[in-house]
């Protein structure tokens, strides 16, 4: 009898007891999918992965813009040197009978060339305006023919040029074989047989600033037989 009473009292005490730490315990159930800790860890991993993917995407976009801007500057240099090379190799006397080279200086070159193969020699002028290199083309008009400055059509060919204006065009005589001094300034125009064109341009991109350079050594074909 007494034993039975003690058991009942013990059950009653246990039933009324409340664990003071029960508020911090996560109830476990076989039916629950995830605990709170598992959810927090999953969220942390997801946010971390999202940040990595976002950073990678931004870096990729930055490098893509850098290469695009870099290629734009290189394309200007390549196209300009390709055109100058073809024009100088097609150089000849002007429609007025003037000598093929009109002006030869460090930052200016004016000559006559039938670059388009139409049987007439256009006056072509390369010159600098600030940091921009320009190309001017003048067709001869009238009879007798003449080259009127008002008829010159100019276009910008290279931007942000940083070459020293005195060294864009360098001229060499027939004795030049790849080694030796250039013609001194002022240039003795009848002595010119080879022209070196060296252009450098700034390329400012999202990754910073740098310089692109290209050089062409151009032999004037029609001058090979001249003494």
MDTraj code that builds the backbone (N, CA, C; nanometers):
import mdtraj as md
import numpy as np

residues = "UNK UNK UNK UNK UNK UNK UNK UNK UNK UNK UNK UNK UNK UNK UNK UNK UNK UNK UNK UNK UNK UNK UNK UNK UNK UNK UNK UNK UNK UNK UNK UNK UNK UNK UNK UNK UNK UNK UNK UNK UNK UNK UNK UNK UNK UNK UNK UNK UNK UNK UNK UNK UNK UNK UNK UNK UNK UNK UNK UNK UNK UNK UNK UNK UNK UNK UNK UNK UNK UNK UNK UNK UNK UNK UNK UNK UNK UNK UNK UNK UNK UNK UNK UNK UNK UNK UNK UNK UNK UNK UNK UNK UNK UNK UNK UNK UNK UNK UNK UNK UNK UNK UNK UNK UNK UNK UNK UNK UNK UNK UNK UNK UNK UNK UNK UNK UNK UNK UNK UNK UNK UNK UNK UNK UNK UNK UNK UNK UNK UNK UNK UNK UNK UNK UNK UNK UNK UNK UNK UNK UNK UNK UNK UNK UNK UNK UNK UNK UNK UNK UNK UNK UNK UNK UNK UNK UNK UNK UNK UNK UNK UNK UNK UNK UNK UNK UNK UNK UNK UNK UNK UNK UNK UNK UNK UNK UNK UNK UNK UNK UNK UNK UNK UNK UNK UNK UNK UNK UNK UNK UNK UNK UNK UNK UNK UNK UNK UNK UNK UNK UNK UNK UNK UNK UNK UNK UNK UNK UNK UNK UNK UNK UNK UNK UNK UNK UNK UNK UNK UNK UNK UNK UNK UNK UNK UNK UNK".split()
xyz = np.array([
    [0.0826, -0.1199, 0.0000],
    [0.0000, 0.0000, 0.0000],
    [0.0859, 0.1247, 0.0000],
    [0.1803, 0.1230, 0.0912],
    [0.2721, 0.2375, 0.0987],
    [0.3564, 0.2501, -0.0259],
    [0.3986, 0.1337, -0.0790],
    [0.4791, 0.1329, -0.2011],
    [0.4021, 0.1896, -0.3170],
    [0.2750, 0.1546, -0.3273],
    [0.1890, 0.2049, -0.4335],
    [0.1740, 0.3552, -0.4242],
    [0.1620, 0.4059, -0.3044],
    [0.1428, 0.5485, -0.2832],
    [0.2682, 0.6252, -0.3250],
    [0.3875, 0.5659, -0.2909],
    [0.5123, 0.6326, -0.3261],
    [0.5278, 0.6438, -0.4771],
    [0.4878, 0.5386, -0.5485],
    [0.4995, 0.5392, -0.6951],
    [0.4082, 0.6441, -0.7550],
    [0.2846, 0.6551, -0.6985],
    [0.1906, 0.7545, -0.7493],
    [0.2420, 0.8959, -0.7245],
    [0.2994, 0.9156, -0.6073],
    [0.3508, 1.0486, -0.5752],
    [0.4686, 1.0855, -0.6645],
    [0.5532, 0.9843, -0.6886],
    [0.6691, 1.0086, -0.7760],
    [0.6240, 1.0457, -0.9149],
    [0.5193, 0.9786, -0.9659],
    [0.4656, 1.0087, -1.0983],
    [0.4069, 1.1476, -1.1032],
    [0.3425, 1.1840, -0.9929],
    [0.2814, 1.3163, -0.9887],
    [0.3870, 1.4245, -0.9904],
    [0.4996, 1.3987, -0.9184],
    [0.6069, 1.4997, -0.9159],
    [0.6734, 1.5119, -1.0505],
    [0.6928, 1.3998, -1.1161],
    [0.7575, 1.4006, -1.2478],
    [0.6718, 1.4697, -1.3507],
    [0.5410, 1.4454, -1.3394],
    [0.4481, 1.5063, -1.4345],
    [0.4452, 1.6572, -1.4207],
    [0.4612, 1.7085, -1.3049],
    [0.4550, 1.8527, -1.2840],
    [0.5880, 1.9222, -1.3069],
    [0.6969, 1.8442, -1.3250],
    [0.8295, 1.9051, -1.3404],
    [0.8493, 1.9560, -1.4828],
    [0.9100, 2.0756, -1.5003],
    [0.9380, 2.1354, -1.6321],
    [1.0865, 2.1688, -1.6419],
    [1.1493, 2.1192, -1.7439],
    [1.2931, 2.1418, -1.7664],
    [1.3163, 2.2895, -1.7995],
    [1.3973, 2.3587, -1.7233],
    [1.4193, 2.5031, -1.7486],
    [1.4881, 2.5308, -1.8812],
    [1.5537, 2.4321, -1.9433],
    [1.6232, 2.4515, -2.0718],
    [1.5389, 2.4083, -2.1919],
    [1.4128, 2.3750, -2.1632],
    [1.3285, 2.3238, -2.2715],
    [1.3045, 2.4258, -2.3809],
    [1.3168, 2.5552, -2.3508],
    [1.2946, 2.6583, -2.4524],
    [1.4020, 2.6568, -2.5596],
    [1.5221, 2.6025, -2.5242],
    [1.6343, 2.6041, -2.6170],
    [1.6524, 2.4712, -2.6890],
    [1.5629, 2.3799, -2.6614],
    [1.5724, 2.2498, -2.7255],
    [1.4836, 2.2446, -2.8480],
    [1.5330, 2.1854, -2.9559],
    [1.4573, 2.1700, -3.0798],
    [1.3859, 2.0367, -3.0751],
    [1.2569, 2.0384, -3.0749],
    [1.1825, 1.9112, -3.0672],
    [1.2152, 1.8221, -3.1858],
    [1.2341, 1.6979, -3.1586],
    [1.2665, 1.6008, -3.2624],
    [1.1415, 1.5227, -3.2999],
    [1.1252, 1.5104, -3.4258],
    [1.0130, 1.4321, -3.4751],
    [1.0578, 1.3552, -3.5967],
    [1.0234, 1.2316, -3.6041],
    [1.0580, 1.1494, -3.7206],
    [0.9928, 1.2023, -3.8474],
    [0.8849, 1.2777, -3.8294],
    [0.8140, 1.3301, -3.9456],
    [0.8761, 1.4606, -3.9966],
    [0.9559, 1.5343, -3.9134],
    [1.0123, 1.6626, -3.9581],
    [1.1240, 1.6381, -4.0582],
    [1.1347, 1.7285, -4.1671],
    [1.2340, 1.7096, -4.2724],
    [1.3716, 1.7594, -4.2323],
    [1.3831, 1.8832, -4.1780],
    [1.5107, 1.9432, -4.1429],
    [1.5005, 2.0091, -4.0062],
    [1.6112, 2.0079, -3.9343],
    [1.6184, 2.0819, -3.8087],
    [1.6552, 2.2266, -3.8411],
    [1.6440, 2.3149, -3.7432],
    [1.6770, 2.4562, -3.7633],
    [1.8236, 2.4731, -3.8006],
    [1.9112, 2.3958, -3.7381],
    [2.0545, 2.4051, -3.7671],
    [2.0819, 2.3651, -3.9111],
    [2.0178, 2.2595, -3.9586],
    [2.0364, 2.2148, -4.0968],
    [1.9891, 2.3210, -4.1956],
    [1.8790, 2.3885, -4.1639],
    [1.8273, 2.4948, -4.2506],
    [1.9256, 2.6109, -4.2569],
    [1.9819, 2.6497, -4.1407],
    [2.0777, 2.7603, -4.1370],
    [2.2040, 2.7262, -4.2164],
    [2.2526, 2.6039, -4.2017],
    [2.3716, 2.5627, -4.2761],
    [2.3446, 2.5642, -4.4261],
    [2.2276, 2.5178, -4.4672],
    [2.1916, 2.5170, -4.6098],
    [2.1849, 2.6592, -4.6650],
    [2.1259, 2.7502, -4.5864],
    [2.1167, 2.8893, -4.6301],
    [2.2558, 2.9511, -4.6430],
    [2.3451, 2.9197, -4.5484],
    [2.4812, 2.9726, -4.5523],
    [2.5546, 2.9250, -4.6779],
    [2.5410, 2.7980, -4.7097],
    [2.6055, 2.7419, -4.8286],
    [2.5487, 2.8064, -4.9554],
    [2.4164, 2.8248, -4.9601],
    [2.3522, 2.8838, -5.0777],
    [2.3994, 3.0277, -5.0991],
    [2.4027, 3.1074, -4.9911],
    [2.4462, 3.2466, -5.0024],
    [2.5921, 3.2538, -5.0456],
    [2.6764, 3.1657, -4.9900],
    [2.8175, 3.1631, -5.0288],
    [2.8359, 3.1304, -5.1755],
    [2.7617, 3.0301, -5.2228],
    [2.7707, 2.9922, -5.3637],
    [2.7219, 3.1052, -5.4540],
    [2.6159, 3.1748, -5.4112],
    [2.5621, 3.2858, -5.4897],
    [2.6639, 3.3991, -5.5004],
    [2.7341, 3.4281, -5.3904],
    [2.8358, 3.5331, -5.3934],
    [2.9513, 3.4964, -5.4870],
    [2.9931, 3.3702, -5.4839],
    [3.1021, 3.3250, -5.5712],
    [3.0617, 3.3365, -5.7180],
    [2.9410, 3.2937, -5.7503],
    [2.8928, 3.2994, -5.8885],
    [2.8817, 3.4444, -5.9361],
    [2.8316, 3.5327, -5.8478],
    [2.8183, 3.6743, -5.8834],
    [2.9548, 3.7373, -5.9092],
    [3.0523, 3.7082, -5.8224],
    [3.1872, 3.7633, -5.8393],
    [3.2497, 3.7123, -5.9692],
    [3.2304, 3.5857, -5.9994],
    [3.2841, 3.5278, -6.1218],
    [3.2227, 3.5951, -6.2445],
    [3.0903, 3.6203, -6.2373],
    [3.0229, 3.6855, -6.3491],
    [3.0733, 3.8272, -6.3717],
    [3.0968, 3.9017, -6.2630],
    [3.1487, 4.0377, -6.2752],
    [3.2904, 4.0385, -6.3316],
    [3.3747, 3.9455, -6.2849],
    [3.5108, 3.9363, -6.3377],
    [3.5105, 3.9020, -6.4858],
    [3.4233, 3.8097, -6.5229],
    [3.4149, 3.7691, -6.6629],
    [3.3714, 3.8856, -6.7509],
    [3.2740, 3.9632, -6.7024],
    [3.2272, 4.0786, -6.7790],
    [3.3375, 4.1835, -6.7905],
    [3.4142, 4.2022, -6.6820],
    [3.5236, 4.2995, -6.6856],
    [3.6317, 4.2602, -6.7841],
    [3.6707, 4.1324, -6.7834],
    [3.7734, 4.0872, -6.8776],
    [3.7224, 4.0944, -7.0212],
    [3.5953, 4.0660, -7.0405],
    [3.5384, 4.0738, -7.1753],
    [3.5442, 4.2170, -7.2275],
    [3.5107, 4.3145, -7.1404],
    [3.5167, 4.4557, -7.1791],
    [3.6601, 4.4979, -7.2068],
    [3.7542, 4.4494, -7.1251],
    [3.8955, 4.4833, -7.1438],
    [3.9458, 4.4367, -7.2793],
    [3.9180, 4.3113, -7.3135],
    [3.9647, 4.2582, -7.4411],
    [3.8967, 4.3275, -7.5581],
    [3.7685, 4.3636, -7.5404],
    [3.6970, 4.4330, -7.6472],
    [3.7593, 4.5691, -7.6737],
    [3.7888, 4.6442, -7.5666],
    [3.8489, 4.7765, -7.5828],
    [3.9913, 4.7655, -7.6364],
    [4.0637, 4.6627, -7.5910],
    [4.1998, 4.6410, -7.6391],
    [4.2004, 4.6106, -7.7879],
    [4.1081, 4.5252, -7.8318],
    [4.1006, 4.4898, -7.9731],
    [4.0627, 4.6099, -8.0586],
    [3.9841, 4.7014, -8.0037],
    [3.9430, 4.8203, -8.0793],
    [4.0642, 4.9068, -8.1140],
    [4.1540, 4.9278, -8.0170],
    [4.2748, 5.0073, -8.0411],
    [4.3663, 4.9356, -8.1396],
    [4.3858, 4.8052, -8.1189],
    [4.4707, 4.7282, -8.2094],
    [4.4155, 4.7301, -8.3515],
    [4.2842, 4.7267, -8.3647],
    [4.2227, 4.7283, -8.4975],
    [4.2502, 4.8602, -8.5687],
    [4.2452, 4.9721, -8.4956],
    [4.2761, 5.1019, -8.5563],
    [4.4194, 5.1055, -8.6082],
    [4.5121, 5.0577, -8.5267],
    [4.6531, 5.0585, -8.5678],
    [4.6764, 4.9680, -8.6877],
    [4.6207, 4.8473, -8.6818],
    [4.6401, 4.7509, -8.7908],
    [4.5825, 4.8028, -8.9217],
    [4.4604, 4.8570, -8.9158],
    [4.3953, 4.9076, -9.0363],
    [4.4711, 5.0257, -9.0956],
    [4.5171, 5.1169, -9.0108],
    [4.5894, 5.2353, -9.0593],
    [4.7204, 5.1965, -9.1265],
    [4.7967, 5.1086, -9.0655],
    [4.9240, 5.0669, -9.1239],
    [4.9027, 4.9867, -9.2522],
    [4.7966, 4.9104, -9.2568],
    [4.7672, 4.8341, -9.3791],
    [4.7378, 4.9288, -9.4954],
    [4.6594, 5.0332, -9.4684],
    [4.6236, 5.1293, -9.5726],
    [4.7454, 5.2105, -9.6158],
    [4.8229, 5.2604, -9.5183],
    [4.9424, 5.3388, -9.5518],
    [5.0395, 5.2563, -9.6354],
    [5.0575, 5.1312, -9.5988],
    [5.1493, 5.0443, -9.6733],
    [5.1073, 5.0330, -9.8194],
    [4.9793, 5.0077, -9.8442],
    [4.9296, 4.9946, -9.9819],
    [4.9445, 5.1262, -10.0580],
    [4.9184, 5.2374, -9.9906],
    [4.9262, 5.3678, -10.0571],
    [5.0695, 5.4053, -10.0934],
    [5.1619, 5.3833, -9.9997],
    [5.3015, 5.4190, -10.0276],
    [5.3604, 5.3312, -10.1382],
    [5.3213, 5.2069, -10.1418],
    [5.3730, 5.1180, -10.2457],
    [5.3154, 5.1522, -10.3838],
    [5.2025, 5.2236, -10.3848],
    [5.1421, 5.2655, -10.5114],
    [5.1734, 5.4116, -10.5432],
    [5.2728, 5.4672, -10.4759],
    [5.3065, 5.6079, -10.4935],
    [5.3611, 5.6349, -10.6342],
    [5.3299, 5.7528, -10.6866],
    [5.3791, 5.7928, -10.8179],
    [5.3653, 5.9421, -10.8364],
    [5.4070, 5.9942, -10.9499],
    [5.3976, 6.1384, -10.9753],
    [5.2528, 6.1861, -10.9710],
    [5.2338, 6.3091, -10.9256],
    [5.1000, 6.3681, -10.9189],
    [5.0443, 6.3903, -11.0582],
    [4.9139, 6.4097, -11.0665],
    [4.8499, 6.4403, -11.1950],
    [4.9013, 6.5734, -11.2509],
    [4.9570, 6.6552, -11.1643],
    [5.0141, 6.7829, -11.2085],
    [5.1575, 6.7667, -11.2580],
    [5.2125, 6.6449, -11.2408],
    [5.3515, 6.6202, -11.2774],
    [5.4483, 6.6408, -11.1631],
    [5.3974, 6.6742, -11.0443],
    [5.4833, 6.6987, -10.9286],
    [5.5469, 6.5692, -10.8791],
    [5.6560, 6.5815, -10.8047],
    [5.7277, 6.4671, -10.7490],
    [5.6335, 6.3883, -10.6571],
    [5.6493, 6.2541, -10.6494],
    [5.5566, 6.1707, -10.5705],
    [5.5431, 6.2091, -10.4241],
    [5.6492, 6.2614, -10.3634],
    [5.6408, 6.3034, -10.2231],
    [5.6406, 6.4556, -10.2179],
    [5.5376, 6.5104, -10.1553],
    [5.5271, 6.6569, -10.1459],
    [5.5849, 6.7086, -10.0150],
    [5.5534, 6.6402, -9.9031],
    [5.6009, 6.6819, -9.7711],
    [5.6436, 6.5573, -9.6946],
    [5.7630, 6.5632, -9.6339],
    [5.8122, 6.4524, -9.5516],
    [5.8676, 6.5094, -9.4218],
    [5.7971, 6.4877, -9.3127],
    [5.8403, 6.5364, -9.1820],
    [5.8097, 6.4293, -9.0769],
    [5.8450, 6.4606, -8.9536],
    [5.8273, 6.3612, -8.8483],
    [5.6835, 6.3277, -8.8176],
    [5.5940, 6.4256, -8.8286],
    [5.4531, 6.4012, -8.7963],
    [5.3591, 6.4277, -8.9133],
    [5.4165, 6.4537, -9.0308],
    [5.3346, 6.4814, -9.1494],
    [5.3966, 6.4147, -9.2717],
    [5.3120, 6.3531, -9.3511],
    [5.3582, 6.2935, -9.4762],
    [5.2515, 6.3171, -9.5826],
    [5.2908, 6.3865, -9.6905],
    [5.1994, 6.4136, -9.8015],
    [5.2602, 6.3567, -9.9287],
    [5.1823, 6.2773, -10.0009],
    [5.2337, 6.2128, -10.1218],
    [5.1188, 6.1881, -10.2191],
    [5.1525, 6.1338, -10.3359],
    [5.0508, 6.1063, -10.4384],
    [5.0489, 5.9571, -10.4677],
    [4.9277, 5.9027, -10.4761],
    [4.9164, 5.7584, -10.4952],
    [4.7853, 5.7246, -10.5656],
    [4.7941, 5.6283, -10.6565],
    [4.6733, 5.5767, -10.7209],
    [4.6288, 5.4528, -10.6427],
    [4.5916, 5.4763, -10.5161],
    [4.5614, 5.3653, -10.4264],
    [4.4342, 5.2903, -10.4652],
    [4.3436, 5.3585, -10.5376],
    [4.2178, 5.2935, -10.5740],
    [4.2196, 5.2394, -10.7172],
    [4.3327, 5.2551, -10.7881],
    [4.3471, 5.1969, -10.9213],
    [4.2598, 5.2582, -11.0279],
    [4.2235, 5.3862, -11.0133],
    [4.1364, 5.4490, -11.1136],
    [4.2147, 5.5262, -11.2206],
    [4.3479, 5.5124, -11.2143],
    [4.4303, 5.5781, -11.3145],
    [4.4653, 5.7213, -11.2814],
    [4.4135, 5.7743, -11.1708],
    [4.4449, 5.9111, -11.1285],
    [4.5132, 5.9055, -10.9917],
    [4.6079, 5.9936, -10.9713],
    [4.6833, 5.9946, -10.8463],
    [4.6256, 6.0983, -10.7505],
    [4.5738, 6.0490, -10.6385],
    [4.5178, 6.1369, -10.5361],
    [4.6297, 6.1890, -10.4456],
    [4.6088, 6.3062, -10.3938],
    [4.7010, 6.3585, -10.2925],
    [4.6559, 6.3059, -10.1572],
    [4.7462, 6.2384, -10.0872],
    [4.7133, 6.1787, -9.9572],
    [4.8014, 6.2434, -9.8513],
    [4.7388, 6.2823, -9.7438],
    [4.8116, 6.3522, -9.6383],
    [4.7797, 6.2890, -9.5032],
    [4.8836, 6.2505, -9.4297],
    [4.8695, 6.2028, -9.2918],
    [4.9286, 6.3089, -9.2003],
    [4.8537, 6.3440, -9.0981],
    [4.8991, 6.4495, -9.0083],
    [4.8336, 6.4330, -8.8721],
    [4.8861, 6.5059, -8.7739],
    [4.8345, 6.4972, -8.6375],
    [4.7530, 6.6209, -8.6019],
    [4.6484, 6.5986, -8.5247],
    [4.5695, 6.7065, -8.4665],
    [4.5507, 6.6714, -8.3191],
    [4.6393, 6.7236, -8.2348],
    [4.6376, 6.6830, -8.0947],
    [4.6842, 6.5388, -8.0820],
    [4.5976, 6.4536, -8.0262],
    [4.6307, 6.3119, -8.0098],
    [4.5626, 6.2246, -8.1154],
    [4.5074, 6.2884, -8.2177],
    [4.4371, 6.2152, -8.3233],
    [4.5162, 6.2205, -8.4532],
    [4.5345, 6.1051, -8.5133],
    [4.5997, 6.0994, -8.6438],
    [4.4914, 6.1006, -8.7505],
    [4.5076, 6.1897, -8.8494],
    [4.4075, 6.2049, -8.9542],
    [4.4652, 6.1718, -9.0908],
    [4.3766, 6.1361, -9.1796],
    [4.4118, 6.1078, -9.3189],
    [4.3278, 6.1985, -9.4084],
    [4.3958, 6.2742, -9.4956],
    [4.3246, 6.3617, -9.5878],
    [4.3480, 6.3177, -9.7308],
    [4.2429, 6.3166, -9.8123],
    [4.2514, 6.2755, -9.9528],
    [4.1954, 6.3870, -10.0393],
    [4.2754, 6.4265, -10.1406],
    [4.2320, 6.5313, -10.2332],
    [4.2430, 6.4796, -10.3755],
    [4.1340, 6.4835, -10.4485],
    [4.1350, 6.4447, -10.5898],
    [4.1712, 6.5661, -10.6755],
    [4.2414, 6.5410, -10.7835],
    [4.2764, 6.6505, -10.8742],
    [4.1533, 6.6893, -10.9564],
    [4.1441, 6.8158, -10.9882],
    [4.0315, 6.8657, -11.0686],
    [4.0830, 6.9648, -11.1722],
    [4.0046, 6.9823, -11.2775],
    [4.0350, 7.0848, -11.3765],
    [4.1336, 7.0407, -11.4826],
    [4.1539, 7.1279, -11.5779],
    [4.2480, 7.1058, -11.6874],
    [4.3185, 7.2388, -11.7171],
    [4.4426, 7.2525, -11.6803],
    [4.5285, 7.1479, -11.6233],
    [4.4859, 7.1102, -11.4806],
    [4.5178, 6.9878, -11.4372],
    [4.4730, 6.9400, -11.3047],
    [4.5403, 7.0175, -11.1920],
    [4.4684, 7.0286, -11.0842],
    [4.5227, 7.0911, -10.9635],
    [4.4564, 7.0291, -10.8408],
    [4.5259, 7.0372, -10.7271],
    [4.4751, 6.9824, -10.6009],
    [4.4358, 7.0995, -10.5110],
    [4.3066, 7.1198, -10.4981],
    [4.2564, 7.2323, -10.4194],
    [4.2394, 7.1915, -10.2729],
    [4.2992, 7.2640, -10.1779],
    [4.2860, 7.2316, -10.0353],
    [4.1411, 7.2230, -9.9897],
    [4.0529, 7.3021, -10.0503],
    [3.9121, 7.3008, -10.0099],
    [3.8442, 7.1682, -10.0422],
    [3.9033, 7.0911, -10.1345],
    [3.8430, 6.9633, -10.1744],
    [3.8919, 6.8456, -10.0910],
    [3.9801, 6.8720, -9.9955],
    [4.0346, 6.7623, -9.9146],
    [3.9271, 6.7044, -9.8226],
    [3.9188, 6.5716, -9.8219],
    [3.8268, 6.5005, -9.7318],
    [3.9093, 6.4291, -9.6260],
    [3.8841, 6.4638, -9.4996],
    [3.9639, 6.4085, -9.3900],
    [3.8835, 6.3087, -9.3078],
    [3.9551, 6.2175, -9.2469],
    [3.8939, 6.1195, -9.1573],
    [3.9915, 6.0872, -9.0451],
    [3.9385, 6.0565, -8.9280],
    [4.0216, 6.0190, -8.8133],
    [4.0568, 5.8709, -8.8247],
    [4.1861, 5.8399, -8.8134],
    [4.2276, 5.7006, -8.8324],
    [4.2794, 5.6354, -8.7042],
    [4.3477, 5.7121, -8.6182],
    [4.3958, 5.6570, -8.4907],
    [4.3715, 5.7600, -8.3817],
    [4.3161, 5.7141, -8.2695],
    [4.2876, 5.8032, -8.1575],
    [4.3861, 5.7781, -8.0426],
    [4.3989, 5.8778, -7.9559],
    [4.4831, 5.8688, -7.8358],
    [4.6282, 5.8337, -7.8686],
    [4.6805, 5.8946, -7.9742],
    [4.8187, 5.8680, -8.0150],
    [4.9147, 5.9261, -7.9112],
    [5.0126, 5.8463, -7.8703],
    [5.1101, 5.8915, -7.7708],
    [5.2509, 5.8933, -7.8270],
    [5.2679, 5.8530, -7.9530],
    [5.4011, 5.8576, -8.0132],
    [5.4537, 6.0001, -8.0121],
    [5.5827, 6.0130, -7.9958],
    [5.6448, 6.1440, -8.0085],
    [5.6162, 6.1948, -8.1490],
    [5.5542, 6.3114, -8.1656],
    [5.5197, 6.3600, -8.2999],
    [5.6377, 6.3676, -8.3963],
    [5.7610, 6.3716, -8.3422],
    [5.8780, 6.3833, -8.4298],
    [5.9228, 6.2476, -8.4843],
    [5.8635, 6.1391, -8.4388],
    [5.9135, 6.0071, -8.4775],
    [5.8072, 5.9141, -8.5352],
    [5.6907, 5.9642, -8.5697],
    [5.5897, 5.8776, -8.6311],
    [5.6388, 5.8295, -8.7671],
    [5.6943, 5.9220, -8.8455],
    [5.7482, 5.8878, -8.9775],
    [5.9008, 5.9027, -8.9749],
    [5.9684, 5.7966, -9.0151],
    [6.1145, 5.7979, -9.0249],
    [6.1518, 5.7569, -9.1663],
    [6.2510, 5.8238, -9.2233],
    [6.2840, 5.8049, -9.3655],
    [6.4276, 5.7542, -9.3815],
    [6.4446, 5.6658, -9.4800],
    [6.5755, 5.6074, -9.5054],
    [6.6106, 5.6166, -9.6546],
    [6.7389, 5.6270, -9.6805],
    [6.7886, 5.6342, -9.8183],
    [6.8088, 5.4946, -9.8746],
    [6.8501, 5.4863, -10.0008],
    [6.8657, 5.3571, -10.0678],
    [6.9764, 5.2723, -10.0058],
    [7.0725, 5.3350, -9.9366],
    [7.1829, 5.2615, -9.8750],
    [7.1390, 5.1829, -9.7516],
    [7.0206, 5.2105, -9.7013],
    [6.9742, 5.1454, -9.5787],
    [6.9427, 4.9986, -9.6052],
    [7.0003, 4.9106, -9.5241],
    [6.9803, 4.7659, -9.5408],
    [6.9232, 4.7018, -9.4151],
    [6.8662, 4.7830, -9.3299],
    [6.8149, 4.7315, -9.2028],
    [6.8982, 4.7787, -9.0861],
    [7.0166, 4.8247, -9.1149],
    [7.1058, 4.8783, -9.0122],
    [7.1615, 5.0105, -9.0637],
    [7.1582, 5.1114, -8.9805],
    [7.2108, 5.2402, -9.0220],
    [7.1229, 5.3550, -8.9768],
    [7.1683, 5.4738, -9.0005],
    [7.0974, 5.5929, -8.9545],
    [6.9878, 5.6345, -9.0523],
    [6.8859, 5.6979, -8.9966],
    [6.7782, 5.7529, -9.0791],
    [6.8246, 5.8847, -9.1391],
    [6.7504, 5.9301, -9.2395],
    [6.7804, 6.0595, -9.2992],
    [6.7582, 6.1694, -9.1959],
    [6.8485, 6.2655, -9.1865],
    [6.8319, 6.3739, -9.0888],
    [6.7254, 6.4726, -9.1345],
    [6.6777, 6.5496, -9.0366],
    [6.5799, 6.6549, -9.0669],
    [6.6533, 6.7863, -9.0914],
    [6.6123, 6.8650, -9.1902],
    [6.5005, 6.8420, -9.2832],
    [6.5323, 6.7305, -9.3827],
    [6.4277, 6.6574, -9.4187],
    [6.4437, 6.5403, -9.5040],
    [6.4763, 6.5801, -9.6473],
    [6.5778, 6.5138, -9.7027],
    [6.6081, 6.5302, -9.8453],
    [6.5128, 6.4361, -9.9204],
    [6.4007, 6.4912, -9.9666],
    [6.2927, 6.4101, -10.0230],
    [6.3373, 6.3197, -10.1374],
    [6.4161, 6.3646, -10.2331],
    [6.4569, 6.2746, -10.3427],
    [6.5382, 6.1544, -10.2959],
    [6.5930, 6.1588, -10.1742],
    [6.6727, 6.0477, -10.1233],
    [6.5883, 5.9385, -10.0571],
    [6.4613, 5.9649, -10.0322],
    [6.3763, 5.8697, -9.9597],
    [6.3482, 5.7461, -10.0444],
    [6.3740, 5.6293, -9.9852],
    [6.3418, 5.5028, -10.0509],
    [6.2573, 5.4117, -9.9617],
    [6.2654, 5.4338, -9.8329],
    [6.1903, 5.3510, -9.7373],
    [6.1362, 5.4400, -9.6272],
    [6.0133, 5.4123, -9.5867],
    [5.9491, 5.4900, -9.4803],
    [5.9087, 5.3948, -9.3678],
    [5.9481, 5.4299, -9.2466],
    [5.9043, 5.3537, -9.1288],
    [5.7946, 5.4326, -9.0589],
    [5.6815, 5.3671, -9.0376],
    [5.5687, 5.4291, -8.9675],
    [5.5527, 5.3584, -8.8339],
    [5.5669, 5.4321, -8.7261],
    [5.5565, 5.3746, -8.5918],
    [5.4545, 5.4540, -8.5111],
    [5.3486, 5.3859, -8.4708],
    [5.2396, 5.4532, -8.3989],
    [5.2128, 5.3809, -8.2677],
    [5.1990, 5.4595, -8.1614],
    [5.1588, 5.4073, -8.0312],
    [5.0336, 5.4811, -7.9866],
    [4.9430, 5.4088, -7.9236],
    [4.8173, 5.4712, -7.8798],
    [4.7790, 5.4206, -7.7422],
    [4.7245, 5.5111, -7.6624],
    [4.6753, 5.4737, -7.5301],
    [4.5460, 5.3950, -7.5427],
    [4.5337, 5.2916, -7.4627],
    [4.4073, 5.2197, -7.4541],
    [4.3645, 5.2203, -7.3075],
    [4.2603, 5.2971, -7.2780],
    [4.2091, 5.3100, -7.1422],
    [4.0887, 5.2183, -7.1279],
    [4.1008, 5.1190, -7.0400],
    [3.9941, 5.0216, -7.0216],
    [3.9506, 5.0195, -6.8761],
    [3.8526, 4.9378, -6.8463],
    [3.8054, 4.9236, -6.7095],
    [3.9112, 4.8607, -6.6203],
    [4.0117, 4.7966, -6.6803],
    [4.1191, 4.7337, -6.6043],
    [4.2400, 4.8250, -6.5873],
    [4.2342, 4.9464, -6.6435],
    [4.3467, 5.0381, -6.6340],
    [4.3910, 5.0866, -6.7712],
    [4.5043, 5.1572, -6.7731],
    [4.5563, 5.2136, -6.8977],
    [4.6821, 5.1397, -6.9406],
    [4.7003, 5.1260, -7.0703],
    [4.8202, 5.0648, -7.1260],
    [4.8436, 5.1249, -7.2637],
    [4.9524, 5.0858, -7.3273],
    [4.9879, 5.1406, -7.4584],
    [5.0024, 5.0285, -7.5596],
    [4.9428, 5.0482, -7.6774],
    [4.9561, 4.9533, -7.7882],
    [5.0406, 5.0197, -7.8968],
    [5.1324, 4.9439, -7.9552],
    [5.2219, 4.9989, -8.0573],
    [5.2318, 4.9042, -8.1766],
    [5.2438, 4.9630, -8.2937],
    [5.2676, 4.8855, -8.4152],
    [5.3588, 4.9652, -8.5082],
    [5.4406, 4.8926, -8.5838],
    [5.5368, 4.9538, -8.6739],
    [5.5348, 4.8840, -8.8087],
    [5.5540, 4.9613, -8.9154],
    [5.5635, 4.9059, -9.0513],
    [5.6804, 4.9702, -9.1236],
    [5.7607, 4.8886, -9.1888],
    [5.8697, 4.9367, -9.2744],
    [5.8246, 4.9203, -9.4193],
    [5.8123, 5.0310, -9.4907],
    [5.7495, 5.0291, -9.6230],
    [5.8478, 5.0763, -9.7300],
    [5.8773, 4.9874, -9.8224],
    [5.9628, 5.0225, -9.9357],
    [5.8765, 5.0769, -10.0482],
    [5.9161, 5.1875, -10.1052],
    [5.8404, 5.2492, -10.2147],
    [5.8781, 5.1785, -10.3449],
    [5.7863, 5.1016, -10.3977],
    [5.8159, 5.0161, -10.5124],
    [5.8642, 5.0951, -10.6339],
    [5.7947, 5.2031, -10.6650],
    [5.8285, 5.2790, -10.7858],
    [5.9622, 5.3520, -10.7763],
    [6.0246, 5.3494, -10.6568],
    [6.1523, 5.4177, -10.6395],
    [6.2706, 5.3220, -10.6458],
    [6.2429, 5.1929, -10.6617],
    [6.3509, 5.0938, -10.6577],
    [6.4537, 5.1142, -10.7693],
    [6.4048, 5.1588, -10.8837],
    [6.4951, 5.1738, -10.9989],
    [6.5612, 5.3102, -11.0061],
    [6.5203, 5.3997, -10.9150],
    [6.5787, 5.5342, -10.9166],
    [6.7198, 5.5322, -10.8580],
    [6.8047, 5.6114, -10.9137],
    [6.9433, 5.6201, -10.8670],
    [6.9553, 5.7292, -10.7615],
])
top = md.Topology()
chain = top.add_chain()
for i, resn in enumerate(residues, 1):
    res = top.add_residue(resn, chain, resSeq=i)
    for name in ("N", "CA", "C"):
        top.add_atom(name, md.element.get_by_symbol(name[0]), res)
traj = md.Trajectory(xyz[None], top)
